[in-house]
Amino acid sequence: MEAADNKHEDGQEDEQENAFRERPWIVLTSSYDVEAWIDQFNRDLRLAVSKPHAGRHGICFRLTHGGEIFMHTDPEGDVVLDVTPEAEWVAPVIIAATGSNPPPSRIWPMPGARLTQLLLGLSSLIETTRIVTDHDFRIRKNLW
């Protein structure tokens, strides 16, 4: 699809289409930065997802040294990470930043209270982000 196809008559780019584009990451250095990023991400996600599949939407972090981490937060605010095999190298950072124990699989459940520490720990390792609307996070209840 060409860029011109994404514009309305007034020349403005379609906000929903823009939400799905990969965006360069801006390093977060404080809890205030993280809170501001979370607020913006939540607004963008609401714009992008009119009828979300329960538990299948979130964000993808593409890492500078390879691999991706898909992140979902549930209605209670708890976090589920899907760390691709190419991103397994980041496991020690996740452990150090959040105090979480490594899971037996690539799915990392953790309480939402650790989100700020997670984002601060990963921040310098993220290259880009994009919203995802249909990712299988393999979510099970009571993972932690």
Secondary structure, DSSP 8 states (H G I E B T S, - for coil): --GGGGB-TTS-B-HHHHHTS-EE-----SHHHHHHHHHHHHHHHHHH-SS--TT--EEEEEETTS-EEEEEE-TT--EEEEE-GGGGGGHHHHHHHH-----SSSEEEE-GGGHHHHHHHHGGGEEEEEEESS------S---
